[in-house]
Amino acid sequence: MINIKRDVYLFLFGLLFLLVTAYSIMVSQSYYLGLEESAKYEMLYEMRAVEKYYQETGTLPNTKGRTFQVFSSLDSMPTHFRQSFDWQAFEPGEIYEHYLIADDKSNAHYLYASTQEAKANGNMLYFVTTYDESLYYQLLESDIPESYAQFNQALLISGALLLAVFIMVRWLVYRLTQPVFRLAKWSSTIDTQAPPSQQKLRYQELIGLADTLTQSIERERESIAREETFLKTASHELRTPIATISASNELIERDKEHLSPSQKRATNRINRAIANMNNLITALLWLSRKEQLPIQVSKVDLKKLINELVESNRYLIERKAVEVEIHDDSAGEIGLPLELTQITLTNLVRNAFQHCTDGQVTIRVFKDGVLISNPATEQSEESSPTGFGIGLTLVEKICHQQNWFLGFERSSSMYVTELMFGKPR
């Protein structure tokens, strides 16, 4: 994951490194270019002086053995000078350079050459300046020029500048990122009663972001509180009509011998609907609590519970070509909250029965879980792969709060639902 401070550091120090490197290269290039230009301008000065002398006297000065030499023809020029340059290609007044290494490679010379047409008689003059490399370096070692010291001073200034900019960037990054980290730390706690002060956040944009986040959290909490209040109120309000319906149905059932078969079926449907509503109300009340109260754990026989749920919901498949097969791989009882386990398994069994039109529903009971598989139909293909209606929504919330594993798998022909009260298989 990318870190803001690291990103800013990398960008700014990368930019700083490029700037300092470019500055150092420019200083170095300027220094050596200055030396080269100085040598060329010295040669141009000597050329102008020789030309003036030649115009005044008609003869060339004696420059033999000197650093700067002038010749009236190529034939009068030493061989190593004549062979070092392509004199025929020279442009008058232009200075050309050559690095001449001795045959035994013991020494080398820097050669500068040029040509100039004499104004007095139109003859071509040939100029050569030579510098002995070993003598040049001996001179530098014995008497370091001021420009060289200034070059080293420029490098020291570059280093000092780099250090100063490093400190400034470090301070700037701290100043910029510290308020962001304070905001991030506060947002992880979501304490709307104690948001970070404007002085700590410093920047208007971060202050606005903190205010927006606080308002959003408050609205979300109000919405959750309204939802919890609605669930509690609705759950309690539903109990009264359900109790009335249940009591009325019991009165009707007391006179069973006078009921017709269709009336008996009707009272049975009423009883099943009352049981389903009671389960739903219990789940809603449990989920609406802000802080979950300790749940009583009891010994549950999963096989027995599954058999009871299958029989109580068998009416859902009475008119379908659906068979139910139960495989028992369990080993006795397991400690579970009975009420929540019953709500969860009821919804899973009902889901399998409701969305299966033909074939076989297979329920495999393990020691610490249940696996339910049913054929996939066109109707169920159009539904969500994770469940149908409010029933499985409640199941998912219960499993999440109880740390149970709930898994759904769909193939081309089957739906498989796995509920494990421990780790998944």
Helices and strands as residue ranges (DSSP letters): H 4-57, E 68-71, H 79-84, G 87-89, E 96-101, E 108-117, E 124-132, H 133-142, H 146-189, H 198-201, H 204-253, G 256-258, H 261-287, E 298-300, H 302-312, G 314-317, E 321-328, E 334-336, H 338-354, E 358-365, E 369-375, H 378-381, H 389-402, E 405-410, E 414-420
